[in-house]
Amino acid sequence: MDMSHARAALAGPLLTAAIVSLGIAPGLAWAEAPGAQQTPPALVGGSEYGAPTPTPTPTIASPRPVVDALSVATPTPAGRPPRVALRIDEQGVGTVAVQVVVTLLSTHARAIAVSMGWVHTGRAVTVTWPRGATLAPGSYQVSVTAHDHHGRTLLRTVHSPGVAALTVATPAPAPAAGPKPAASTTASPTPAPAGVPSPAQTASAGAVFPVQGPHNFGGPENLFGAPRNGYLHQGQDVLTAEGTPVVAPLAGTILTTSYQASGAGYYAVEQTYVGFDFMFAHCEPESLLVGAGQSVAAGQGLCKAGQTGDATAPHLDFELWAGGWQVAGGEPIDPLPYLRAWEQDGAS
């Protein structure tokens, strides 16, 4: 063997060893030699250049209840709390538990706290104040709290904080008492407030008796104005059997339906087209047939008589309000003359 062949035979193993020591695969090194066919190396891990990169899925914040609307009648005279209406919404949630608290700002003390229970989202509801609740003159704050079935609480933002101011004004002084009228020897019905029809007028217009079954008006304790524990009865009780249908006496629109464990039980409120608001209390569980915003005709079914809330026997507690139910300027009036007029016309 001459020296040129010996050097060539030795160069091959030495070059291969050098390439291996540098961490380069022999196949890759030879592929880069002039005239060799290049084979792209396999990719291990990472992203291939030019291939679309997956966009990470954004993290969506958990939905929370939010107050869409909060309406407070203010200023209001001292006494009965004003009408407070609200609407709560939450994406993908049907009901939320709601509480409304009225706080006196001068002392930061709670004046009234109302648990409204589970209310439907996306619907306007009206707060039902505890019977006998009153507010003295002063500046108050009405605050709404809520949580859903997952424990998520109310989301308060600049545009929907869930609070509203309430001013309770000092009542005007009562006029000086004049001479008492002479006593009448014959009883006369209490006149209807100005601007609302009389019992006879509503009967002539086709008013329907609200309880569609055998009934009676009970005793003195069931009358309008009868004393209760710390307040006066604001309606007339119509005693009847459990499950008796309750209907709308006149056409109108349902203002709200709700539940009050310590008072009215399951109830509905109707605003009529003649200036009255009606309240139907103590309905049987799961018997309400109407919802807020629904139009109803005279004689249309509303619920069934029951004894929910603070009732001890099946009956309908029927309230009749002039000027708006539980609003500033609204007042309950004795519904018995109207009930007797409707009953007398054969609607029982």
HELIX and SHEET records of a PDB file:
HELIX    1   1 MET A    3  SER A   21  1                                  19    
HELIX    2   2 PRO A   26  ALA A   31  1                                   6    
HELIX    3   3 PRO A  199  SER A  204  1                                   6    
HELIX    4   4 PRO A  220  ASN A  222  5                                   3    
HELIX    5   5 LEU A  336  TRP A  342  1                                   7    
HELIX    6   6 GLU A  343  ALA A  347  3                                   5    
SHEET    1   A 3 VAL A  66  VAL A  72  0                                        
SHEET    2   A 3 VAL A  84  ASP A  89 -1                                        
SHEET    3   A 3 VAL A 125  THR A 126 -1                                        
SHEET    1   B 5 THR A  76  PRO A  77  0                                        
SHEET    2   B 5 VAL A 163  ALA A 169  1                                        
SHEET    3   B 5 GLY A 138  HIS A 147 -1                                        
SHEET    4   B 5 THR A  95  LEU A 104 -1                                        
SHEET    5   B 5 ALA A 109  HIS A 120 -1                                        
SHEET    1   C 7 HIS A 215  ASN A 216  0                                        
SHEET    2   C 7 GLN A 236  THR A 240 -1                                        
SHEET    3   C 7 HIS A 315  ALA A 322 -1                                        
SHEET    4   C 7 PHE A 276  CYS A 283 -1                                        
SHEET    5   C 7 GLY A 265  THR A 272 -1                                        
SHEET    6   C 7 GLY A 252  GLN A 260 -1                                        
SHEET    7   C 7 SER A 295  VAL A 296 -1                                        
SHEET    1   D 4 HIS A 215  ASN A 216  0                                        
SHEET    2   D 4 GLN A 236  THR A 240 -1                                        
SHEET    3   D 4 HIS A 315  ALA A 322 -1                                        
SHEET    4   D 4 GLU A 331  ILE A 333 -1                                        
SHEET    1   E 2 PRO A 245  VAL A 247  0                                        
SHEET    2   E 2 GLY A 301  LYS A 304 -1                                        
END                                                                             
